């Protein structure tokens, strides 16, 4: 029989409830817990629970020694800043969490940026550090661009103000003058989509987890003040719907460079990134699991958290991580009035009927005589898993119906509409970036190097769905397994109508019957051919012109796989005669493709391209 490991968990929030649940799933683990609050979910799991402050290293060490803890894991950043990991390590208890000096990568934003600059960590925005409020305000006044305003110390995720989004320059200066911050960091405002990658770190190596998108703003539509996080989602793969595999790899590379420069770092390294049109940039690093991101990662992680900690303690190679191929959605229920004027002491009705489809993680709640009551912070998180984000989100919403309006929730998190908005946002940013890049490099070769901007990130290949085919024959020989024969015949007959019918209206009707998303007043040229296998992957905007004998291909049959990708052509774009557009390509509004061109990558709005492959042409 294997030994039982007594693991001390420090912290009492939703993140820590998720950690406790992950540890408890391993029969070799006995959980001990201590926190300033009593979390009913953790208390149900823990063999012993001590109520002591997360910033009280001596009390925590005493509790750990009293209960014979073998190792410990730190949840909140406040405990790391207070040196809890240092104290536990000094007492002989291995601790999975960085010591205070290494935790400065989170707890001191001025140190974080200067560290990145000194160590040449990629993804660092331009910044300036101030110890004088008046000097910081003068910098804001003189800046010609929007800035992110950051107190250097910990603020619970609520201290950052973005000029041009949350505040005006005048409001930013007023904010700084109303607080007595020791240090202030002002940095360039990053534009794009935020995402998180968390990694287990020990012995100079890391194991990265799938990307997650958190939602900091209090209200739907990403409005209102910042919070600790209202919810988050992940897909069944490593990447998010608006990002590519190369972009995820760039984020992991940044984490690896950071670990290489941080001697003896042990614990979680959390990278919060902004996916810009020019790749990931670092918003900040955290030295612990995210909250709510831990609740997306841990429920679908098949690798034992205990095994990761044991390998770290033994200076062994960390195990490779395995995850269920499941999407996750997490939504926080918060008191009404949160975050500015939350209602505390309100009873929360808890129903376990949804346990099979969604999981409840308690955060900041009071338990009195068996009743669960709100406090002034986030109350609990509901996490759903499924094959798709949509399925997971549906399970969460079903479970949330239990609370019958007691708690406020951001219902838009993980919805198809919200995710599509993010996809469109990134598409537009990339189009703008590529347009600017092409204009500045129009006389150069299409493939630029990293010094001028790596355009390979925006290749259509990164958006294609890939499907392997069995056997030694090429993938086209399996076409009848891909689509029913009758469906292809149906599409073929409608394609004939779309190609040769004398009426534009009749051609448009045939295309719509095939499943093409066709805007108003589209001019479809004679002999122009839509994709016969996947016409539903064609999305054509209003007033688009498709020239004579043009071909729009949404699939590629190769030797051992076939690939499928959407072609999107925005309003008033023009596709010349005999041009061929390949799957995964997005052609922006008002863009023009010359006759006889082969379009292999996106065409930004308003740009004219020509050639094989198509490249921008000068005016």
N, C-alpha and C positions, 0 to 999 in steps of 0.2 A: 504493500500500500504506500502510495506517495505521501510525502510530507504535506502538511497543511501550512500554508503561509498566511501569517496574520499581517494584513496590509492596512496601514493607517491612511485614511482619506481626510485631508484637511479642506474644509469648505462645506457650505450647506445650501448651495443654489441648485438651479436646474441642471447646470453643467455637471455638478458633483453627483446629483442623483443619477445622471446617465453614466458617469464613471463607476459609481457604486454598483449599478445594474450590470455593467460589463464585467467587473471583477467578480460579482456574485454568480455569474453564469459559469464560472470555472469552479468545479467542486473542490479543487485544491486550495481555494482561497477563502479566508475568513476576513470579513471587512470590519474594521474599527473606524470610528468616525469622530471628528471633533469640529465644532463650528460655533460661531457666536449665536446662531439661531438653531432651532430644532426643526429639521426638515422631516416631515412624517414619512416620506418615501424612503429616505436614507435610514431613518430610525427603524423601519420595518425590516431592513436588510442587515443592519449592523449588529454584531455581537456585543458591542459596547459603544456608547455614544456619550461624548463629553461636550458640555457647552462651555467653550472657552474661545476667546477672541482670536481671529485669524492673524492678528498682528502681535500675538503674545507667544514668542518662541519658547520661553521657559515653561509656561503652562502646557504647551503642546508637547514638549519633550517629556515632561513629567507624566502626562497622560499616556504617551507612547510607551514609556518604560514600565509604568504600572500595569499595562495590559500586554506586555511582552510583544510589542510590534516587531516584526521581522524586517519590514520595509515600509516606505511611505510614498504617497503621491500627493502633490500639491495642486489644488484647483485654482484658487483666485490669485490675481496678481498682487493684491495687498499683502498676502502672506509671503510671497517671494521678495517683495521690496523690504519687508520687515526682517528678512534673514531667517525665516523658518527652516528653509532647506539647509542653510549653514549650520543651524543649531542641531537639527536632527542628525546631520552627517557627523558633526563633532561628537555626538553622543554614541556613535557607532551604528546608527540606523540608516541603511541605504535609502536615499530619497530620489524619486524620479521627479525632478524639478530643478531648475538651475539655481545656483547660489546667487546671492544678491548682486554681486559684481557682474555676473553674466546676464542677470535679469534686467540690467539697465538697458538692454536692447529694447525693452518695452517701457520701463518705468521712467526713463529720461529721454525725451524725444530729441533734445539737443545732442546728447551723446549718440543717439541712434543715427542721426544724420551725419554727424562728424565722423563717426565710425565708418559709415558707408563710404564717405568721401575719402578717408584715409586709406581704407582697405580696397578701394576701387571696386566696390560692390556695384554691379550693374543695376539700372532701374531707379537711381536716386534722382529726384527732381532738384532743381536749383532751390537754394534756401539761404536764409540768414538767421542768425541767433542774436537775441537781444536780452540784456539784463536790465535795461532801462525802458520803462513804458513809453516815455516821451519819444525816445529814439525809434521805437517800434512804430509809433503812430506817425512819425515823420516819414518813415519808410513806406507805410501804407499810402500816405498822401502823395508821395512822389512816384509811386508805382503806376506804370501805364497799363498793367495787366491785372487781372483778378488774382487774389492770393488766398491761400489757406492759412488761417490764423490758429495756432496751436499753443496752448500752455505746455511747457516742457514736462510737467509732472503728470501723475495719474488723475484722471477726471471721470472715471467710470464710463468712458465712451461718449461723454456728453459735452466735452469742453471745446471741441473743434468748431469753428465758424468759417463758412466759405463765402467769401465776398463774391457777389454776383449771383448767388444762389440763395443763401440764408440771410445774409446781411448786406447792407451797403457799406462803402468805406467809412462813412461817418458812424454807422452803427458798430462796425468792428472796432473803431477807436474808442467809442463809448464803452463797449464791452471790456476792453483791456483796462481802461481807466477805473472801471468799477470793481476790478479784482486786483489783488495784490500778488500777482504771479512773480516768482523769483526769476524765471527765465521764460522767454517767448520765442517760438519758432515761427517764422513767416516763410512760406514756400509757394512755389508756383502752383496754381490751381490745375489739377489734372482733370481731363475730360475723357469720359468713356464709361465703361461699366465696371463696377467693383466686383471682386471675387476673392475668395480665400482658399489657400492651400495650407493644410496643417501637416506637420511631419514629426515623426518620432525620431529623436536624436540621442545618440550615445556613442562613445568610443570613436568619435570623428566621422561617423556615418549617419545617414538618415534614411528613413522610409516615408515616402510621401503618400498622402491620402487623396482621394478625389476632390476636385474643385467644388466649392459651395458658394452660393450667393446669399448674403445676409441682407436684411432690410432694416436700416437704422432709423429711418424717419417714422414718426409716430403714427401718421395717418395714411390712408390709402392714396395711391397715386404718388407716393414718395413726397408727401408734404408734411409740414409740421416740424417740431423740434426733434433733435436727435435723441435717441434712447439707447439703452444697452443692446437693443436688437429685438425687433418685433417678430422675426421669423426668418426662415431660410429654406432653400431647396437644393437638391443635387439630382443628377441623372443616374442612370444605371451604368454609366461609363465614367472615365476620369474627367471628362470635359463638360462644360455647360453649353446650352443651345446656341449661344452667341459667340462662342470661342472655337478655336481650332486646336488640334493636337500639338502643333508646333508652338502655339502660344502657351499652352499648359506646360510644355517642356521648358520654355524660357523661364516661366515662374519657378519651376523646380530647380533650374540652373542657378537662379538667384539665391534660393534657399541653400543650395550646396556651397556656393561661394561664401555665404554668410557663416555656415557651419565651419568651413575651412579656416575662417579668420577668428572664430570664437574658440579658444582653447578650453578643452574639458567641459564643454556644454553638454548637459544631460537633461532631458525632459522633452517638452513639446516646443517646437518653433512654429509659430503661426505667422504666415505672410498674408497681409491684406494688400491686395494689388488693385490698381486701376488698369483695366485693359484699354489702352489707348489705341488710336489708329496706327501707332508705331510700335506696338507691342506692350507688354506689361511693365508698369512702373510701381514702385513700392509706396503705398500710402503709409503703412507702418508695419512694424513687427510686434508680435506679442509673444510672451514667454510661457504660454500655457494654452490649453484648449480654449477655443472660442465658445461663447455662450450667446447664441444657440448652436453654433456649428458642431459642437461635440455631440449634439443630439441627432445630427444627420449622419455623422461618421460612425459612432460606436455601435448603434443598433444593427448596422449591416456589415460590420467588420467580423469576419470569421476567425481571424487570428486572435489567439488569447492575449489580452492585455497583460495578464500575469506573465506569460512567456516573454513578452517584450521587456518587461521590467527585470525579469530574472537574467536575461541575456545582457542587459545593460549593467546589472550588478556584477556579473561574472566577467565583464570585459570581453564578451563573446560577440560574434557577428549577430546583428539583429535579424530576426526572422523576416522573410519576405511576407508582405501583407496580402491577405486574401479577403475579398469582399463578395457578399451576395450581389448578383447583378440586378440590383433593385434601385429604383429612384426613391427619394425621400422628400417629404415636405414637413416642415415644422412651423407651427403658428403659436405664438404666445398669446395667452389670455391675460389681460392686465385689468386692474381696477378702473372703473369709470373715472374719468378726470385725469388719468395718467398721461403724461409724466408731470404736469404742472400742479394739479390739485386732485390727487388720487383719493378715492373713497376707501378707507380702511374699515375693518370689522364687519364686512359684508359676507354672509355665509355663501359658500360656493357649493352647489349641489354636485356631488361626485357620483357618477354611474359607471360601474365596471362592465356594463353590457357591451361596450365597444372594444374590450381588451384584445380581441382577436384581430381587429383591423387597425387599431391605433393605440399608441402608448402615451400615458400621462407621466410627465416628469414634473415633480413639484419644485417650485423655486422659492419665492418669498411668501409664505403663508403661515398663519397661526393655526394650531390645533387646540381646540378647547372642548373638552367633554365629547370627543369624537367628531366634532364639527370642524370643517376646514374654512378659515376666514381669510379675507384679503388683508394685506398690509398696504404699505405705500409704494411698493415696487412690483415688478412683474410677478404674477401669481403662479402660473403653471404653463407648461408647454405641451402641446399635443403633436405627436409625430406619427405620420402615416408612411407606409412603404408600399411600393407596387412596381409593376413592370414599367410603368410610365409615370411621369410627373402628374399627369392628369388623374390617373388612378389613385396615386398617393394623396393628392390634394382632395379628391372626393372623399376618401376615408377620413381625413382630418375634419372636413366640414360636417360629415355625418356625426362624428364624435362631439364636435363643438355644439351641436344642437342640444346636447345634454344640459348645457349651462344656461340656456333659455334667457339670454340677454344679461346674465349676472356680470359677465366679463366683457370687455371690449376687445375686439380682434381685428387685425388687418386681413380681411377676407380676400384681398387681391393677390396675396402671396402665392406663387405657384400656379396661378391661373394661366390658361392658354393666351388670353389677351395680354396680360402683363408680360409674359415671356416673349411674345411676338413683338411687343414694343421695344424690348431690349435688343432683339435680333435686328429690327429695323434701325434702331439707334446706331448699332455698331456698323451696319451696312452703310449707312449714310456717312459716318465718320471715316470709314475706310475709303469710300468713294471720294470724299473731299481730300483726304490725304494723298491718295493716288493721283488725283487730278493735279494737286500742287506739286507732287513729286515728278510727274510726267512733264509738266510745264518747265520745271527746272532742269530736267535731264533729257529733254526731247532729242538732243543731238547725240546722246550716248546710247550704248547698247541697252536693251531692255532689262537685262539682269544686273541690277546694281549690287554693290557689296555693302557690308554692314556700315561703312562710313557714310554712305548716302541714304541708307534706308533699305532694309531687306524686303523686297516686294514679294519674295516667295511665300511669305506668310499669308498673302491674300490670294493664292492660287485657288482655282476652282476645285482642284483635287481634294482640298481639305474639307469640302462640303459634301463629297460624294458618299453615298451608301455603298458599301462593298459587300458582295455576296459570293462566297466561294462555291464552286461546283465540283462534284465528285468525278472520279474516273480520269482517264487519260485523254478523252476527247475535249475539244475546245468548248467554251461555255455556250456558244450559239446552238450547239446540238441539244442543249437542254431547255430550249426556249419554251417548249410545251409544258414544262414543269414550272415555268415562271408565270405564264399567263394562259388562261384557257384559250383553246383554239378558236372557239366561237367569238371570243372577245376580240381577238386579233383580226378575224374576218370582218367583224362589225366595224372596227376602227378603219380597216383598209377600205371598205366601201364608202364610209363617210369621208375618208381622205380623198378619194376620187372626186367626190362632190366639192370638197374644199379646194381642190386643185384646179378644176376645170369649169365649175358652174359659172355662167355668165353674170350672175348677180352677186354683189358683195354681201347683201343681206343673207342670201342662201348659203354662201360660203361660211359666214359667221354662225349661222344656225347649225351647220354641220359640225363646226369646230366645238361649239358648246355641247352638242349631243355627245361628242367624243369625251368631254370632261375638261376641255381647255377653259381656264379662267380668262375670259375675254372681256376687255373693257368696252366702252362705248366708242362708236365711230372708228373702229379699227379697219384699216385697208389691207386686206390679205391678197397679195398678188397671185396672178395665174401661175400654176405649177409649183407654188410654194408648198412645202411639205412639213406638217407637224410630226412629232414623234408618234409612231404607231403603237408602240408598246406602252408608254407611260404618258399619254397626252395630258393626264391630270396634273403632271409636273410642270406644265406650261402656264405661266402667269403673265398676261399681256395687258398693259395699262391702256388708258383712253388715248385715242387719236394716234396710235402707233401705225407706222407703215412697214409692212413686210414685203420686200421686193420680189420680182419675178424669180421663180425657181430657187428661192432661199430654202434652207433646210435647218430646222430646229431640233437638235438631238438631245433627248433627256436620258439616254442610256449608251453604254459602251459594252459590247460583248468581247471579252478578251480570251486568252487561252484557258486560264483556270479560275476566272471569276468574271462576274458582270458588275457594272457600276451604274448607279442611278443617281441623278441629281436634278434639282429644280432649275429651270431657266426663268429668270424674271426680267421682263422688259418694261421699264417704267414709261409713263405717259410721254407722248410726242417724240419718242425715239424712232429712228429710221434704220431699217436693215436693208442694205442694197441687194441688187439682183445677184443670184447665185452665191450669196454669202452662206457660210455654214457656222452655226453657233453650237458649241459643245456643252455637255451637261455641267451644271453647277455654276454657270456664268450669270452675272447680274449686269444688265445694261441700264445705265442711269437715265433719268429724265432728259430728253432733248439730245441724247447722244446720237451719233451717226456712225454707221458701219458701211464702209465703201463696198462697192460690188466686188465679187470674187474674193472676199476676205475670209480668213479662218479665225474665228474669235475663240481664243483659248483662255482668256482671263477677263475679269471685270472691266467694263468701260464706264468710267465716272460720268456723272451728269455733264452734258454740254460738250463732251470731248468727241472728236472725230478720229476714227482709226481706220487703217487700211493695211492690206498685205497678208502674207502667210508666214508666221502668225501675225495677226493684226496688231499694229502699233500706232501710237498717236502721230498725227501728221501736223506739220507746222501750218500756221495761218498763211 
